[in-house]
């Protein structure tokens, strides 16, 4: 009895997990993701590259022409 209950709970958890994953994929595919999250990784990467380039330019300005 105990094992059949455990197997039932594990099976339910597996099905619920796969169902939630497929639902998320379906909503993402349809474009239901909010605009804030869309392209967030690309924006963060672009901001990091821009900050790094500005830091290099600032460093070159402070070093002067005697590099």
C-alpha angles and dihedrals in degrees: 000000000000093000094048090052091049092048090049092051092047091048091049091049091049093050092045091049094050090045092053091048094050091046090053091049090049093051092045091050091051092052097248091137111113118253092244092065096040109099094359093136092051092048092050092049092049092049091050092050092047092049091049092050092048090049091053092049091049091049091051091050092053094046092056127203095311095086 
